[in-house]
């Protein structure tokens, strides 16, 4: 458990993403979406950009953290959900990134560390729980904004006040078979699973397929997702 001092913002681990280039940097970079960091900050958390290396030491490294935000990114290699063949549309697959994200997700779920999983994050959690992914959707959900309604009685409904959400999506993969204990709590009109919760979760957990950070600065319903993560992390601290 974290040893956060009273009055300090809860520390939210936010694994970085590898990038071949970034503005103002001369070499390859590790990046975090500014919108994600700002949403965590507005919600009362302290975003901690985590170097995605040494997955075997995740437990000791996360011991100082109060929560985790597992963000979007490139595609997860299909071997992690039992598929040998790679679809031609896969992009930005990185074995080191995969190993780290999987270790973080598994540790958070096993220990009850509050976890919000976004887009790829949901897919990683699904793979960790033994689920599968659709490697490519037709049509995909890149640059798609659509309505999503949370299932009554779900954590998502509680967090968002039961309002209809306007979900900003950017993904070409999605959960196909849900992993053990994962429960769908929102769908798109085409049947795509848009949010899942975990039956019997040891701690606060929510995973969404869309990108709530895209509109959190102007949409209180989307911002509430990050605020609830920070509050759950503060209670744990």
KOLLUM-560097 format. One line per field, with one value per residue (C-alpha): residue in one letter; x, y, z; residue number from 1. Coordinates in Angstrom, 2 decimals. Layout:
! KOLLUM-560097
type	c(a/...)
east	c(X/...)
north	c(Y/...)
up	c(Z/...)
seq	c(NUM/...)
//
This chain:
! KOLLUM-560097
type	c(x/x/x/x/x/x/x/x/x/x/x/x/x/x/x/x/x/x/x/x/x/x/x/x/x/x/x/x/x/x/x/x/x/x/x/x/x/x/x/x/x/x/x/x/x/x/x/x/x/x/x/x/x/x/x/x/x/x/x/x/x/x/x/x/x/x/x/x/x/x/x/x/x/x/x/x/x/x/x/x/x/x/x/x/x/x/x/x/x/x/x/x/x/x/x/x/x/x/x/x/x/x/x/x/x/x/x/x/x/x/x/x/x/x/x/x/x/x/x/x/x/x/x/x/x/x/x/x/x/x/x/x/x/x/x/x/x/x/x/x/x/x/x/x/x/x/x/x/x/x/x/x/x/x/x/x/x/x/x/x/x/x/x/x/x/x/x/x/x/x/x/x/x/x/x/x/x/x/x/x/x/x/x/x/x/x/x/x/x/x/x/x/x/x/x/x/x/x/x/x/x/x/x/x/x/x/x/x/x/x/x/x/x/x/x/x/x/x/x/x/x/x/x/x/x/x/x/x/x/x/x/x/x/x/x/x/x)
east	c(0.00/1.17/2.72/1.28/1.36/-1.93/-2.84/-0.84/-2.51/-2.82/-0.11/-1.58/0.84/0.49/2.73/4.42/4.28/7.32/7.53/9.98/9.85/8.44/8.45/11.51/13.28/16.22/15.82/13.21/10.89/8.57/5.30/2.01/-1.06/-1.30/-5.08/-4.75/-2.34/-4.52/-7.67/-5.97/-4.74/-8.17/-9.60/-7.27/-4.58/-0.85/-0.01/3.19/4.69/6.11/9.03/7.69/10.57/11.43/7.96/9.30/9.72/6.29/5.08/7.81/7.64/3.88/4.09/4.53/1.47/-2.17/-3.77/-3.09/-4.32/-3.56/-3.78/-4.34/-1.58/-0.54/-1.88/-1.32/0.42/-2.22/-0.09/-1.26/-4.79/-3.93/-3.76/-0.68/-1.46/-1.02/-3.58/-2.05/-3.54/-1.65/0.48/3.01/3.29/6.07/6.98/8.46/5.37/3.12/5.02/4.96/1.27/0.29/2.34/0.81/-2.74/-2.24/-0.69/-3.43/-6.21/-4.54/-3.90/-6.94/-4.91/-7.49/-7.30/-8.80/-8.10/-8.63/-8.91/-5.81/-5.90/-9.27/-7.88/-4.84/-7.07/-9.25/-6.22/-4.94/-8.28/-8.15/-10.33/-9.78/-9.77/-11.00/-7.77/-9.56/-13.06/-14.88/-15.86/-13.45/-14.01/-11.28/-12.48/-15.91/-18.11/-21.25/-23.71/-23.15/-25.48/-24.22/-26.06/-28.30/-26.69/-23.17/-20.20/-20.08/-23.68/-22.86/-19.77/-21.48/-24.81/-26.58/-26.39/-26.05/-22.39/-20.96/-17.98/-14.98/-13.39/-10.18/-9.64/-9.69/-9.70/-12.20/-13.00/-14.41/-14.71/-14.63/-12.17/-13.06/-15.21/-15.44/-18.95/-20.00/-21.69/-21.95/-22.19/-22.08/-24.96/-22.97/-22.57/-18.99/-18.28/-17.57/-17.01/-16.41/-16.30/-14.96/-17.24/-15.71/-12.98/-10.62/-10.52/-11.95/-11.85/-13.34/-12.33/-13.67/-13.02/-13.38/-11.09/-12.76/-9.72/-10.61/-13.48/-12.95/-11.89/-15.34/-17.58/-18.14/-19.48/-16.20/-14.13/-16.03/-14.35/-10.91/-12.13/-13.54/-10.22/-8.38/-10.89/-10.62/-6.83/-7.06/-9.19/-6.63/-3.73)
north	c(0.00/3.53/5.63/8.88/11.68/13.29/16.26/15.13/14.27/10.51/9.30/7.85/5.74/6.45/4.15/6.05/5.09/4.69/7.18/7.36/11.15/14.03/17.77/19.54/16.26/15.09/11.37/8.75/9.59/8.28/10.16/10.59/12.24/15.69/15.37/12.27/13.93/17.04/14.99/13.19/16.52/18.16/15.14/15.69/13.14/13.51/11.94/9.90/9.15/5.65/4.28/1.08/-1.26/-4.20/-5.76/-8.24/-5.46/-3.89/-4.80/-2.91/0.04/0.39/0.08/3.85/4.52/4.89/4.11/3.31/4.69/2.23/4.33/3.81/3.14/0.75/-2.74/-5.62/-8.58/-11.27/-13.96/-12.50/-13.62/-16.93/-16.00/-16.78/-14.88/-11.12/-9.08/-6.76/-3.71/-4.14/-1.14/0.01/-3.45/-3.44/-6.49/-4.44/-2.24/-5.29/-7.05/-3.97/-3.18/-6.79/-6.87/-3.58/-4.72/-8.09/-6.52/-3.91/-6.47/-8.95/-6.39/-4.13/-1.10/1.29/0.93/2.88/1.25/3.30/1.92/-0.32/-0.54/-2.31/-4.69/-5.47/-6.22/-8.44/-10.42/-10.72/-12.22/-14.75/-12.89/-12.33/-9.35/-8.65/-7.75/-5.41/-3.98/-3.02/-0.28/0.71/3.32/5.79/9.39/8.18/9.97/8.15/7.85/5.24/4.44/2.84/-0.23/0.61/-0.26/-0.36/1.54/3.43/4.57/5.66/7.57/9.32/9.88/7.53/10.06/9.14/9.57/11.05/8.77/9.91/6.79/5.99/2.25/-0.45/-3.36/-4.34/-7.03/-10.14/-12.76/-11.20/-12.55/-14.23/-12.06/-9.14/-7.78/-5.49/-2.36/-0.32/-1.04/0.94/0.67/-1.86/-4.11/-3.16/-3.47/0.07/-0.49/-3.38/-3.93/-6.90/-9.08/-9.44/-6.88/-6.44/-2.69/0.14/-0.86/0.51/0.01/2.03/1.51/5.18/8.08/10.11/12.41/13.76/15.82/15.74/19.39/20.49/17.52/17.01/13.50/12.38/14.21/12.38/9.13/10.51/12.20/8.92/7.20/9.87/9.65/5.87/6.22/8.78/6.43/3.68/5.97)
up	c(0.00/-0.78/1.94/0.57/3.12/4.18/2.00/-1.02/-4.29/-4.85/-7.21/-10.43/-12.47/-16.17/-18.26/-21.08/-24.73/-26.94/-29.80/-32.68/-32.64/-30.63/-31.16/-29.69/-28.91/-31.02/-30.44/-29.78/-26.91/-24.24/-24.31/-22.49/-23.94/-22.40/-22.26/-20.04/-17.62/-17.44/-16.80/-13.91/-12.52/-12.77/-10.96/-8.00/-8.87/-9.45/-12.83/-12.61/-16.03/-15.67/-17.69/-19.36/-18.59/-16.31/-16.04/-13.52/-10.98/-11.43/-7.94/-6.08/-8.47/-8.12/-4.33/-4.09/-6.29/-5.29/-8.66/-12.30/-15.59/-18.40/-21.57/-25.26/-27.74/-30.50/-31.01/-28.62/-30.26/-30.94/-29.28/-25.97/-26.70/-28.31/-32.00/-34.08/-37.28/-37.47/-39.38/-41.98/-40.27/-37.00/-36.09/-33.47/-31.93/-29.33/-27.27/-24.43/-24.22/-24.26/-21.47/-19.28/-19.77/-19.11/-15.91/-14.72/-15.46/-13.78/-10.67/-10.32/-10.68/-8.32/-5.58/-5.90/-6.93/-8.46/-12.23/-15.11/-18.49/-21.65/-25.22/-25.58/-21.80/-21.96/-24.56/-22.40/-19.41/-21.55/-22.71/-19.13/-18.13/-20.99/-23.49/-27.20/-29.55/-33.03/-34.79/-37.17/-37.40/-40.59/-40.41/-37.67/-34.98/-35.89/-35.61/-34.53/-32.01/-30.96/-28.05/-25.35/-22.48/-19.28/-17.99/-15.01/-11.69/-13.12/-11.75/-15.03/-14.53/-10.99/-12.07/-14.96/-13.25/-15.63/-18.43/-22.08/-22.96/-26.11/-26.67/-28.71/-30.21/-32.04/-32.41/-35.06/-32.59/-29.93/-27.40/-29.04/-26.28/-22.83/-20.29/-17.02/-14.77/-17.18/-17.59/-20.46/-19.16/-22.37/-26.09/-29.33/-31.77/-33.82/-30.78/-29.94/-26.22/-25.04/-21.31/-18.95/-15.22/-13.27/-11.23/-7.77/-8.40/-5.45/-5.92/-8.02/-11.67/-14.87/-18.51/-21.43/-25.14/-26.02/-25.10/-22.31/-22.20/-25.65/-24.26/-20.48/-20.39/-21.56/-20.70/-16.94/-17.55/-19.15/-16.52/-13.79/-14.86/-14.03/-10.87/-9.58/-10.26/-8.25/-5.40/-5.28/-5.21/-2.41/-0.33/-0.80/0.11)
seq	c(1/2/3/4/5/6/7/8/9/10/11/12/13/14/15/16/17/18/19/20/21/22/23/24/25/26/27/28/29/30/31/32/33/34/35/36/37/38/39/40/41/42/43/44/45/46/47/48/49/50/51/52/53/54/55/56/57/58/59/60/61/62/63/64/65/66/67/68/69/70/71/72/73/74/75/76/77/78/79/80/81/82/83/84/85/86/87/88/89/90/91/92/93/94/95/96/97/98/99/100/101/102/103/104/105/106/107/108/109/110/111/112/113/114/115/116/117/118/119/120/121/122/123/124/125/126/127/128/129/130/131/132/133/134/135/136/137/138/139/140/141/142/143/144/145/146/147/148/149/150/151/152/153/154/155/156/157/158/159/160/161/162/163/164/165/166/167/168/169/170/171/172/173/174/175/176/177/178/179/180/181/182/183/184/185/186/187/188/189/190/191/192/193/194/195/196/197/198/199/200/201/202/203/204/205/206/207/208/209/210/211/212/213/214/215/216/217/218/219/220/221/222/223/224/225/226/227/228/229/230/231/232/233/234/235/236/237)
//
